[in-house]
Amino acid sequence: MKVIEISYDNAMKWCLLKHYAKRKPMYQFAYGLVISNKIEGIVVYGRPPVQIEKSILKKDINLNYKVYELTRLVIQTKKNNAASFLIGNSLKLLPKNNIVVSYADTNMNHCGIVYQSTNWLYTGGVVSHDCEYIINGKKMHPKSITQKYGITSISEWAKKNNIKKIKPKIKHRYFYINADKRTKKIILKNFNYKIEKQYPKCNQNRYNDGAKIIMYNHYNNDDQLKLF
């Protein structure tokens, strides 16, 4: 196994075809997991909301660091430790120094097992402000509704059309300090979130992510993408 940087277009193919959210995430970097010269999984990093960037540290300090959010993780291989290998090695490829935040969605019965296995800091559960809506029998996130239907005033539109609204469940929030020893020490000293001693527990499961993607290591050629 190895990890390589992949293009935006190919990363988005995985996000739209294989990830349960079925929408494009925030993007700055994307990496692919290569097994036997085929891409068997991807991870995407993007910019988090500004309020997260501003609230990570207790005060402004003279420190050169970036904040990223792990916005998508998709693994189709069943090889042991594939997800943790992809995350661990992709973190090494990000520009140093940085802090990475990510969330495990309890709506999908996720609790962040892969983050726990790669020693991320757990800071508890948070509730999203975004409700989901039932459209044609399927749950849709507001961003997906806007992308697909061009609707911006979603709450008002849903009320007028008797669209069922579902309140969000908590998401487990994790941080990874991806920095040299000195920078990491300074960040931890000024870290603004309480670090929980116990990780949440759940049963490890996989959602139905659809057809298998065949994408070769020389992925820039769109003809190399096939679905089976």
Secondary structure, 3 states (H helix, E strand, C coil): CEEEECCHHHHHHHHHHHCCCCCCCCCCEEEEEEECCEEEEEEEEECCCHHHHHHCECCCCCCCCEEEEEEEEEECCCCCCHHHHHHHHHHHHCCCCEEEEEEEEHHHCCCCHHHHHCCCEEEEEEECCCCEEEECCEEECHHHHHHHHCCCCHHHHHHHCCCEEECCCEEEEEEEEECCHHHHHHHHHCECCCCCCCCCCCCCCCCCCCCCEECECCCCCHHHCEEC
